[in-house]
Amino acid sequence: MTTDHAHHLENPHSTAPPPKIEMLSSVPAPPMPEHAEAMTILITLPPGCEGAPPHRHTGPAFGYVVKGAIVFELEGEAERVVKAGETFWEPGGDVIHYQDGNHFADAESAFVVTMFGAPGQPMLIPVSAEELEERRDRRAPRP
């Protein structure tokens, strides 16, 4: 986004230094399920953990890697490594989330994600092997 967002208001009664605020990422608001529920979770991946199997989310998800690095892949995009201090997001809906595993075989990684989902629906909806085969042409080439 090109708008400069003000995230700090001067406090005339404070003698302490102001907070340091950095914009980490900004995306146009994706479609949200009606009456969406928000959930913020911390996922810790042991060394070598492959993460969740291919799945979908009913709404968008926004994440931040707090430790280590993860391999992140969405349908139609090449897999990429997201390192500690970096962000990722996905639109949810029909898009398959292929990977969110630990990039390291010898160290723990962790990320925080806030997901917006349809009420009463699971946040992770598994994708069948049959559907993965039907949609394999939508997946970016493997490295």
Buried (B, 14 or more C-beta within 10 A) or exposed (E): EEEEEEEEEEEEEEEEEEEEEEEEEEEEEBEBBEEBBEEEEEBEBEEEBEBBBBBBBBBBBBBBBBBBBBBBBBBEEEBBEBEBEBBBBBBBEEBBBBBBBBBBEEBEBBBBBBBBBBEEEEBBBEBEEEEBEEBEEEBBEEE
